C-alpha cells in the first residue's frame, strides 16, 4: 500500500536519521520533510518502530499514513514555477 511519511523534528541529527530511514525503506523524498512510496503492512510497522526509536524523547512528531489505491486516484497536484516537478 502506498504510504506517506511526514515529520516535524527540531534536532538536525535526528531529522537526518529519519530522512535516511525513509530512504532505506525505498520511499521517495517529495517535500522537505515528506516521503511517499510503497510499503506493505510489515515494512510500515518496521519503519514505524525504527522512527519511534530514532525520535526517542526528542521534540517532534511523525505521521505515517497508508493511502489506498481508491483514494490515491483522487490525488490532485498543483504545480507552479519553472522548477516545479510533478510527483505522479
Buried (B, 14 or more C-beta within 10 A) or exposed (E): EBBBBBBEBEEEEBBEBBBEBBEEBEBEBBEEBBBBBEBEEEBBEBBBEBBEEBBEEEEBEBEBEEBEEEEEEEEEEEEEEEEEEEEE
